Amino acid sequence: MVMREPSRTTNRLHFSDLDPMRFEDLCLNMVSRLHEWKELNHYGRMGAENGVDISAVKDQDGIEKIWFIQCKRYLNINKGEITDIIDKVINQNVIPHKLLLIVSCDVSRATHQYFKDYATESGIGESELWTASVLEAKLYHVYKDLLFVYFGVSVEKKVKDNAAKIKYALRMEKRVSKELIDHQYIKQAQNARLLSYNPAAKFISSKVYIRSIEDTSYPEVKNVPRDQISPWFTTYFYDIYHAGIEFWLAAGIGSLVIMNEEGHWEPLENSTDKRRDDPQYRVIHAKMIGRIPYVNIVDFKTDGDEYSSEPHLFCRFDFDGTPYEEIYYKIHGNSKNEELDWALDKNMRTTFADKP
């Protein structure tokens, strides 16, 4: 079985999924709330042809300030397209006091500066560019209702969900500390040194069962594809971290990494990997550590069942089919030499070009 490492992604808003006119409507809704406009006009598709999608008039100290707003649902934008947009704007009967360009993509610093410079050269007094990241920030922090209307994302619900998760995690942390940690052992002064080299000694058991809340196969052994993990398995406690419990994975067979002279390293997934004998690499025995956050531990029992006496943890397997929010590697310490386990630098992890 290959132990896959979980991945996390935070999806950005997909403005490109909106119809161009729908994107334009979103821009209109956002612009309409910027000021108490004296006049606000939306030209729609005609605006796309004439170089102005939205025009607005703002009363500023008794002086009418004209704004032109262009909305472009582009996957990317270059200097040539910027030039074309501004040229169409200045070909109107009136040159605006301000041009606001709203695009659905990110823009490089050089392109952004070109927009500002070319607008100034063209006689436009003030210019502003809203990119995808700016739009997203405004929607999340200012226009939360539009975020829901156009993308179905409810920030208020997310905040409430996050608050509930935090409260749940804190309750689970207290319960884990009370029921899975051997406090009598910790209190004994002679055990302090051992705990620094073997943090797993603090637990009431070395071995633990991890079971998916969706599993119905236990105690039968279920055949699973090689790139997946079993819905229940045994492993070993390792330590507590700020957000949950750490486990020493594959402790029975051990884990190996190879490292080059520069310190870059790669886990070996196959015990027959020929690179173990390659002199350009150093083979290191390591501990593979998996982290399960408290919020993913639904429940547990400390006294096992008729098949085992070890604790059973019932977890959500929602990190790419695993319960682990993170997997990292540590080098074995040596208590005799007073060497602690130490974590391999995650930034130095790589996949060497000669991977078989």
C-alpha positions as CSV (number, residue, x, y, z in Angstrom):
1,M,0.0,0.0,0.0
2,V,1.3,3.4,-0.9
3,M,0.7,6.1,1.7
4,R,-0.5,9.1,-0.3
5,E,0.1,12.5,1.2
6,P,-2.9,14.8,1.5
7,S,-3.1,18.0,-0.5
8,R,-5.1,21.1,0.3
9,T,-6.4,23.6,-2.2
10,T,-8.2,26.9,-1.7
11,N,-10.2,27.5,-4.8
12,R,-10.4,31.1,-6.1
13,L,-13.6,32.5,-7.5
14,H,-14.0,31.5,-11.1
15,F,-15.1,34.8,-12.7
16,S,-14.5,33.1,-16.1
17,D,-17.5,30.8,-15.3
18,L,-19.8,33.8,-15.5
19,D,-21.4,34.8,-18.8
20,P,-19.8,38.0,-20.0
21,M,-23.0,39.9,-19.5
22,R,-23.4,38.3,-16.0
23,F,-19.9,39.5,-15.2
24,E,-20.8,43.0,-16.4
25,D,-23.9,42.9,-14.1
26,L,-21.6,42.0,-11.2
27,C,-19.4,45.0,-12.0
28,L,-22.4,47.3,-12.2
29,N,-23.7,46.1,-8.8
30,M,-20.3,46.8,-7.2
31,V,-19.8,50.2,-8.9
32,S,-23.3,51.3,-8.0
33,R,-22.4,51.1,-4.3
34,L,-19.1,53.1,-4.6
35,H,-20.8,56.5,-4.3
36,E,-24.1,58.3,-4.3
37,W,-24.0,58.8,-8.1
38,K,-25.8,61.7,-9.6
39,E,-26.1,59.6,-12.7
40,L,-25.4,56.0,-13.6
41,N,-25.8,54.4,-17.0
42,H,-25.3,50.8,-18.2
43,Y,-24.9,50.4,-21.9
44,G,-24.4,46.6,-22.0
45,R,-23.4,45.1,-25.3
46,M,-23.5,48.5,-27.0
47,G,-20.9,49.7,-24.5
48,A,-18.6,46.9,-25.6
49,E,-18.7,48.3,-29.1
50,N,-18.4,52.0,-28.2
51,G,-15.7,51.6,-25.5
52,V,-17.9,52.3,-22.5
53,D,-19.8,49.6,-20.6
54,I,-20.9,51.9,-17.7
55,S,-20.8,55.6,-17.3
56,A,-21.4,57.5,-14.1
57,V,-21.5,61.1,-12.9
58,K,-20.4,62.0,-9.4
59,D,-21.1,65.4,-7.7
60,Q,-17.8,66.4,-6.1
61,D,-18.0,69.8,-4.3
62,G,-20.5,71.1,-6.9
63,I,-18.4,69.8,-9.8
64,E,-19.6,67.0,-12.0
65,K,-16.9,64.2,-12.3
66,I,-17.4,61.8,-15.2
67,W,-16.4,58.2,-14.8
68,F,-16.2,55.6,-17.5
69,I,-16.1,51.9,-16.5
70,Q,-15.0,49.1,-18.7
71,C,-15.7,45.4,-17.8
72,K,-13.6,42.7,-19.4
73,R,-14.1,39.1,-18.6
74,Y,-10.7,38.0,-19.9
75,L,-8.6,35.0,-19.0
76,N,-5.6,37.3,-19.4
77,I,-4.9,40.8,-20.8
78,N,-1.8,42.3,-22.5
79,K,-0.6,45.8,-23.3
80,G,-2.1,45.7,-26.8
81,E,-5.5,45.1,-25.4
82,I,-5.0,47.8,-22.7
83,T,-4.1,50.2,-25.5
84,D,-7.2,49.3,-27.5
85,I,-9.4,49.8,-24.5
86,I,-8.0,53.3,-23.7
87,D,-8.0,54.4,-27.3
88,K,-11.8,53.6,-27.6
89,V,-12.4,55.5,-24.4
90,I,-10.7,58.7,-25.5
91,N,-12.5,58.5,-28.9
92,Q,-15.7,59.3,-27.0
93,N,-17.2,62.8,-27.2
94,V,-16.1,63.4,-23.6
95,I,-12.8,62.3,-22.0
96,P,-13.7,61.0,-18.5
97,H,-12.2,62.4,-15.3
98,K,-11.7,58.8,-14.3
99,L,-11.4,55.5,-16.0
100,L,-12.1,52.3,-14.0
101,L,-11.1,49.1,-15.8
102,I,-12.4,45.8,-14.2
103,V,-10.9,42.6,-15.5
104,S,-11.5,39.0,-14.4
105,C,-7.9,38.0,-14.5
106,D,-4.7,38.8,-12.7
107,V,-2.4,41.4,-14.2
108,S,1.4,41.7,-14.0
109,R,2.9,44.8,-12.3
110,A,4.4,45.9,-15.7
111,T,1.0,45.7,-17.4
112,H,-0.7,47.5,-14.5
113,Q,1.9,50.3,-14.7
114,Y,1.4,50.5,-18.5
115,F,-2.3,51.0,-18.0
116,K,-1.8,53.9,-15.5
117,D,0.9,55.5,-17.7
118,Y,-1.0,55.2,-21.0
119,A,-4.2,56.5,-19.4
120,T,-2.3,59.6,-18.2
121,E,-0.7,60.1,-21.5
122,S,-4.1,59.9,-23.2
123,G,-5.4,62.8,-21.1
124,I,-7.4,60.8,-18.5
125,G,-7.0,62.5,-15.2
126,E,-7.3,59.4,-13.0
127,S,-7.3,55.7,-13.6
128,E,-7.9,52.5,-11.5
129,L,-7.6,48.8,-12.3
130,W,-9.6,46.1,-10.5
131,T,-8.1,42.7,-11.1
132,A,-9.4,39.2,-10.2
133,S,-7.7,39.3,-6.8
134,V,-9.0,42.8,-6.1
135,L,-12.5,41.7,-7.1
136,E,-12.3,38.7,-4.8
137,A,-11.1,40.7,-1.9
138,K,-13.9,43.2,-2.3
139,L,-16.5,40.5,-2.6
140,Y,-15.3,38.7,0.6
141,H,-14.9,41.8,2.7
142,V,-17.3,44.4,1.3
143,Y,-19.9,42.9,-1.0
144,K,-20.7,39.6,0.8
145,D,-24.3,39.6,-0.5
146,L,-23.0,39.7,-4.1
147,L,-20.6,36.9,-3.3
148,F,-23.6,34.8,-2.5
149,V,-25.8,36.0,-5.4
150,Y,-23.2,35.4,-8.1
151,F,-21.2,32.5,-6.7
152,G,-23.4,30.9,-4.0
153,V,-20.7,31.5,-1.3
154,S,-22.1,32.5,2.1
155,V,-19.4,34.1,4.2
156,E,-21.6,34.3,7.3
157,K,-22.2,30.6,7.1
158,K,-18.5,30.0,6.7
159,V,-17.7,32.1,9.7
160,K,-20.3,30.2,11.8
161,D,-19.0,26.9,10.5
162,N,-15.4,27.9,11.4
163,A,-16.5,29.0,14.9
164,A,-18.2,25.7,15.4
165,K,-15.1,23.8,14.3
166,I,-12.9,25.7,16.7
167,K,-15.2,25.0,19.6
168,Y,-15.4,21.3,18.7
169,A,-11.6,21.1,18.3
170,L,-11.1,22.6,21.8
171,R,-13.5,20.2,23.3
172,M,-11.9,17.2,21.6
173,E,-8.4,18.5,22.7
174,K,-9.5,18.5,26.3
175,R,-11.0,15.0,26.0
176,V,-7.9,13.6,24.3
177,S,-5.7,15.1,27.0
178,K,-8.0,13.6,29.7
179,E,-8.5,10.1,28.3
180,L,-5.6,9.3,26.0
181,I,-2.7,10.8,27.9
182,D,-1.1,9.0,30.9
183,H,-0.8,11.9,33.3
184,Q,0.5,9.7,36.1
185,Y,3.4,8.7,33.9
186,I,4.1,12.4,32.9
187,K,4.2,13.5,36.5
188,Q,7.0,11.1,37.4
189,A,10.2,13.1,37.3
190,Q,12.3,10.2,36.2
191,N,10.3,9.9,32.9
192,A,10.9,13.5,31.8
193,R,14.1,12.6,29.9
194,L,12.6,9.6,28.1
195,L,9.6,11.7,27.0
196,S,11.9,14.1,25.2
197,Y,13.3,11.3,23.1
198,N,10.1,9.2,23.0
199,P,7.1,11.5,23.1
200,A,4.8,8.6,22.4
201,A,5.4,7.3,25.9
202,K,2.8,9.9,27.2
203,F,-0.1,8.0,25.6
204,I,-2.0,5.2,27.4
205,S,-1.2,2.9,24.5
206,S,1.5,2.7,21.9
207,K,-0.8,1.2,19.2
208,V,-4.0,2.7,18.0
209,Y,-6.8,1.8,15.5
210,I,-7.8,4.5,13.0
211,R,-11.2,3.9,11.5
212,S,-13.2,5.9,8.9
213,I,-16.6,7.0,10.0
214,E,-17.9,5.7,6.7
215,D,-16.4,2.2,7.1
216,T,-18.7,-0.8,7.4
217,S,-16.0,-3.5,6.7
218,Y,-14.4,-3.7,10.2
219,P,-13.1,-6.1,11.3
220,E,-12.8,-7.7,7.9
221,V,-9.8,-6.8,5.8
222,K,-11.0,-5.0,2.7
223,N,-9.0,-5.1,-0.5
224,V,-8.4,-1.5,-1.7
225,P,-6.6,-0.1,-4.8
226,R,-2.9,0.4,-4.3
227,D,-3.2,4.2,-4.4
228,Q,-5.7,4.3,-1.6
229,I,-5.5,3.5,2.1
230,S,-7.7,1.0,4.0
231,P,-10.8,2.4,5.7
232,W,-9.4,1.0,9.0
233,F,-5.9,0.2,10.0
234,T,-3.5,0.2,13.0
235,T,-0.7,2.6,13.5
236,Y,1.2,4.1,16.5
237,F,0.9,7.3,18.5
238,Y,3.8,9.7,18.2
239,D,3.0,13.1,19.8
240,I,0.5,15.9,20.2
241,Y,0.7,19.0,18.1
242,H,-1.1,22.4,18.3
243,A,-4.1,21.2,16.2
244,G,-4.4,17.5,16.9
245,I,-2.5,14.1,17.2
246,E,0.6,12.9,15.4
247,F,1.0,9.2,14.4
248,W,4.1,7.3,13.4
249,L,3.1,5.7,10.2
250,A,4.5,2.5,8.8
251,A,6.6,2.1,12.0
252,G,6.9,-1.6,11.5
253,I,8.5,-1.5,8.1
254,G,10.1,1.9,8.5
255,S,10.6,4.7,6.0
256,L,13.6,5.6,3.9
257,V,14.6,8.8,2.2
258,I,17.5,9.6,-0.1
259,M,19.4,12.8,0.1
260,N,21.9,14.4,-2.2
261,E,24.9,16.5,-1.2
262,E,22.9,19.8,-1.3
263,G,20.4,18.4,1.3
264,H,17.5,17.9,-1.1
265,W,15.7,14.7,-0.3
266,E,12.9,12.4,-1.6
267,P,11.0,9.6,0.2
268,L,11.5,6.1,-1.2
269,E,8.2,4.5,-1.8
270,N,9.7,1.2,-3.2
271,S,12.1,-0.9,-1.1
272,T,13.6,-2.2,-4.4
273,D,14.4,1.3,-5.6
274,K,17.9,1.0,-7.2
275,R,18.8,4.5,-6.1
276,R,19.5,3.1,-2.7
277,D,22.8,1.9,-4.1
278,D,23.6,5.1,-6.0
279,P,26.7,6.8,-4.4
280,Q,25.3,10.2,-5.3
281,Y,22.6,9.7,-2.6
282,R,22.7,9.1,1.1
283,V,20.1,6.7,2.4
284,I,18.5,7.8,5.7
285,H,16.1,5.9,7.9
286,A,13.2,8.2,8.7
287,K,9.9,8.4,10.6
288,M,6.9,9.2,8.5
289,I,4.6,11.3,10.7
290,G,0.9,11.8,9.9
291,R,-1.2,14.6,11.5
292,I,-4.9,14.2,12.3
293,P,-6.5,17.4,13.5
294,Y,-8.9,17.3,16.4
295,V,-11.7,18.5,14.2
296,N,-11.4,15.4,12.1
297,I,-11.7,13.0,15.1
298,V,-15.4,12.4,15.4
299,D,-15.2,10.1,18.5
300,F,-12.9,7.5,20.1
301,K,-13.0,4.8,22.7
302,T,-10.0,3.9,24.9
303,D,-10.7,0.3,25.8
304,G,-10.9,-1.3,22.3
305,D,-13.3,-4.2,21.6
306,E,-13.4,-8.0,21.5
307,Y,-10.7,-7.9,18.8
308,S,-8.2,-5.6,20.5
309,S,-7.5,-3.7,23.7
310,E,-6.0,-0.6,22.0
311,P,-7.9,2.7,21.5
312,H,-10.0,3.2,18.4
313,L,-10.3,6.6,16.8
314,F,-13.2,7.3,14.4
315,C,-12.1,9.9,11.9
316,R,-13.2,11.7,8.8
317,F,-11.1,10.6,5.8
318,D,-11.6,13.9,3.9
319,F,-8.0,14.8,3.0
320,D,-7.8,13.0,-0.4
321,G,-9.3,9.9,1.1
322,T,-7.0,10.0,4.2
323,P,-7.5,11.4,7.7
324,Y,-4.1,13.2,7.6
325,E,-4.0,17.0,7.0
326,E,-0.2,16.7,6.7
327,I,2.5,14.0,6.4
328,Y,6.1,14.9,7.1
329,Y,9.3,13.1,7.9
330,K,11.7,13.0,10.8
331,I,15.2,11.6,11.2
332,H,15.5,9.1,14.0
333,G,17.1,10.5,17.2
334,N,19.4,8.6,19.5
335,S,18.7,8.7,23.3
336,K,22.1,7.3,24.1
337,N,23.8,10.2,22.3
338,E,21.0,12.6,23.5
339,E,19.9,13.3,19.9
340,L,16.3,14.1,19.4
341,D,14.2,13.2,16.4
342,W,14.5,16.1,14.0
343,A,12.2,17.1,11.1
344,L,13.5,17.1,7.5
345,D,13.2,20.5,5.9
346,K,10.0,20.5,3.9
347,N,11.3,23.1,1.6
348,M,14.2,20.8,0.6
349,R,11.9,18.0,-0.5
350,T,12.0,17.2,-4.2
351,T,11.5,14.5,-6.8
352,F,14.9,13.7,-8.3
353,A,15.0,13.5,-12.1
354,D,16.2,9.9,-12.1
355,K,13.1,8.6,-10.2
356,P,12.4,5.1,-11.6
